[in-house]
Amino acid sequence: MTKSMDRQQSLYQNVLGRDWDRLPEAIRALHDASEGQVTFVGRAAVERGRGPLARLAATVAGFPAAGENVPVEIRFARAGGREVWTRRFGDKVLRSSQQKAENRKERLLAENFGPFRILCALEPEENRLHLKVHGWSFLGLPLPLFLAPGGRTFEEDRDGLFHFHVEVESPLTGLIVRYRGWLKPADEPMISTPS
């Protein structure tokens, strides 16, 4: 595949290759654009870890506070095969950038949170897209995989609506944060509130 063809595809389509067509419509719709900005809105439940190290890690990482029915807005700015995600949970903003991991035998997504880079495999399965951590680094220095932040993380199509489930935990801290909820395009009216 040529680089010009890669630029015409969305980031997730480029990483997934043929597996893109296995994704349900609600997941493809969220990841479909290759250029420009798009905004999705919804609601989330946020749970924070209770241990002192987990609370410290969540605060340092800038994760949102615990809460139910928290308003969520995610703005995607896409250009040149890279995406900047600006997530707003209530008043809390969490920003990261994503791109295809380069110089790897595996097709992985690289997500940067400040000095940290997380490498994830994208694995479609029925109505879900699972994200599984395959590596991480700090300022470009690889870190031991067994210490990597992990947990069950997936996107899901439920009755045509995009749902997300993100867990961040570590062997050193236990659960740091878990947030789950739904999103829809900001310009699309919602007839009823999903559960």
VOLUMVEX-263895 format. One record per residue (C-alpha): residue in one letter; x negated, y negated, z. Coordinates in steps of 0.02 Angstrom, whole numbers. Example, Ala and Ser with C-alpha at 12.3 -4.5 7.8 and 13.67 -1.06 7.14 Angstrom:
# residues 2
<"A" <-615 225 390>>
<"S" <-684 53 357>>
This chain:
# residues 195
<"M" <0 0 0>>
<"T" <-68 -170 -45>>
<"K" <-87 -313 76>>
<"S" <40 -417 -23>>
<"M" <168 -278 -3>>
<"D" <129 -271 185>>
<"R" <170 -458 198>>
<"Q" <340 -435 117>>
<"Q" <389 -305 246>>
<"S" <433 -344 425>>
<"L" <302 -302 556>>
<"Y" <397 -151 622>>
<"Q" <433 -89 446>>
<"N" <248 -101 407>>
<"V" <197 -6 565>>
<"L" <332 127 548>>
<"G" <312 161 362>>
<"R" <437 294 304>>
<"D" <506 310 481>>
<"W" <584 136 463>>
<"D" <731 214 371>>
<"R" <767 326 521>>
<"L" <809 177 631>>
<"P" <991 135 668>>
<"E" <1060 -26 593>>
<"A" <1060 -128 756>>
<"I" <874 -95 783>>
<"R" <829 -130 601>>
<"A" <928 -294 607>>
<"L" <825 -358 754>>
<"H" <658 -314 672>>
<"D" <704 -346 490>>
<"A" <637 -519 448>>
<"S" <457 -537 388>>
<"E" <444 -728 395>>
<"G" <527 -874 486>>
<"Q" <614 -888 654>>
<"V" <765 -799 722>>
<"T" <848 -801 893>>
<"F" <944 -665 984>>
<"V" <1044 -689 1145>>
<"G" <1120 -572 1273>>
<"R" <1118 -517 1454>>
<"A" <1003 -411 1562>>
<"A" <985 -329 1731>>
<"V" <811 -354 1805>>
<"E" <736 -248 1944>>
<"R" <569 -287 2025>>
<"G" <453 -167 2116>>
<"R" <452 -180 2305>>
<"G" <272 -145 2353>>
<"P" <151 -290 2384>>
<"L" <39 -244 2236>>
<"A" <191 -225 2122>>
<"R" <259 -395 2175>>
<"L" <88 -475 2148>>
<"A" <69 -395 1975>>
<"A" <244 -451 1923>>
<"T" <211 -629 1979>>
<"V" <40 -639 1894>>
<"A" <112 -566 1732>>
<"G" <256 -691 1737>>
<"F" <396 -562 1739>>
<"P" <572 -625 1780>>
<"A" <648 -616 1954>>
<"A" <771 -478 1998>>
<"G" <951 -510 1953>>
<"E" <1110 -444 1874>>
<"N" <1193 -515 1718>>
<"V" <1043 -629 1683>>
<"P" <1060 -732 1523>>
<"V" <927 -682 1395>>
<"E" <865 -771 1240>>
<"I" <727 -703 1129>>
<"R" <654 -809 990>>
<"F" <547 -722 859>>
<"A" <426 -830 759>>
<"R" <361 -726 614>>
<"A" <221 -766 492>>
<"G" <84 -669 403>>
<"G" <124 -500 480>>
<"R" <119 -570 658>>
<"E" <264 -605 776>>
<"V" <269 -719 928>>
<"W" <406 -666 1050>>
<"T" <469 -798 1169>>
<"R" <583 -714 1295>>
<"R" <688 -818 1414>>
<"F" <770 -733 1564>>
<"G" <871 -871 1646>>
<"D" <739 -1006 1675>>
<"K" <589 -888 1663>>
<"V" <491 -882 1499>>
<"L" <382 -734 1449>>
<"R" <282 -748 1287>>
<"S" <182 -619 1190>>
<"S" <122 -590 1013>>
<"Q" <131 -431 911>>
<"Q" <42 -369 756>>
<"K" <-9 -207 675>>
<"A" <-164 -132 758>>
<"E" <-308 -140 636>>
<"N" <-446 -12 604>>
<"R" <-349 131 685>>
<"K" <-309 304 616>>
<"E" <-139 295 702>>
<"R" <-5 172 652>>
<"L" <9 70 811>>
<"L" <85 -94 866>>
<"A" <-32 -212 961>>
<"E" <51 -329 1087>>
<"N" <-49 -467 1170>>
<"F" <-1 -537 1341>>
<"G" <-133 -668 1380>>
<"P" <-302 -577 1394>>
<"F" <-220 -404 1389>>
<"R" <-185 -304 1231>>
<"I" <-68 -153 1236>>
<"L" <-68 -27 1093>>
<"C" <97 64 1069>>
<"A" <161 200 954>>
<"L" <335 171 883>>
<"E" <433 334 887>>
<"P" <610 343 815>>
<"E" <723 475 893>>
<"E" <910 485 856>>
<"N" <984 313 900>>
<"R" <826 252 989>>
<"L" <654 181 953>>
<"H" <532 230 1090>>
<"L" <375 128 1125>>
<"K" <235 233 1200>>
<"V" <72 160 1264>>
<"H" <-82 233 1177>>
<"G" <-214 113 1243>>
<"W" <-250 -55 1320>>
<"S" <-390 -180 1342>>
<"F" <-437 -338 1436>>
<"L" <-529 -474 1338>>
<"G" <-566 -341 1206>>
<"L" <-641 -216 1329>>
<"P" <-550 -48 1328>>
<"L" <-476 5 1495>>
<"P" <-440 183 1557>>
<"L" <-277 247 1482>>
<"F" <-222 329 1646>>
<"L" <-215 155 1726>>
<"A" <-117 78 1582>>
<"P" <52 0 1619>>
<"G" <183 124 1562>>
<"G" <359 183 1594>>
<"R" <510 223 1487>>
<"T" <529 89 1355>>
<"F" <650 102 1211>>
<"E" <771 8 1100>>
<"E" <941 83 1067>>
<"D" <1091 61 953>>
<"R" <1251 79 1056>>
<"D" <1407 61 950>>
<"G" <1318 -57 831>>
<"L" <1245 -169 968>>
<"F" <1058 -181 1008>>
<"H" <1011 -125 1184>>
<"F" <840 -127 1267>>
<"H" <763 -36 1415>>
<"V" <589 -90 1471>>
<"E" <494 -18 1619>>
<"V" <322 -76 1673>>
<"E" <239 31 1806>>
<"S" <63 83 1853>>
<"P" <-14 223 1956>>
<"L" <-87 88 2069>>
<"T" <74 -9 2099>>
<"G" <223 100 2056>>
<"L" <365 5 1972>>
<"I" <320 -175 1931>>
<"V" <476 -225 1834>>
<"R" <621 -143 1742>>
<"Y" <739 -242 1632>>
<"R" <880 -177 1525>>
<"G" <1020 -258 1429>>
<"W" <1085 -304 1257>>
<"L" <1055 -433 1121>>
<"K" <1147 -500 969>>
<"P" <1102 -634 841>>
<"A" <1126 -807 920>>
<"D" <1240 -862 777>>
<"E" <1354 -709 790>>
<"P" <1509 -726 901>>
<"M" <1539 -598 1037>>
<"I" <1718 -536 1045>>
<"S" <1699 -448 1212>>
<"T" <1557 -430 1337>>
<"P" <1470 -260 1323>>
<"S" <1435 -155 1476>>
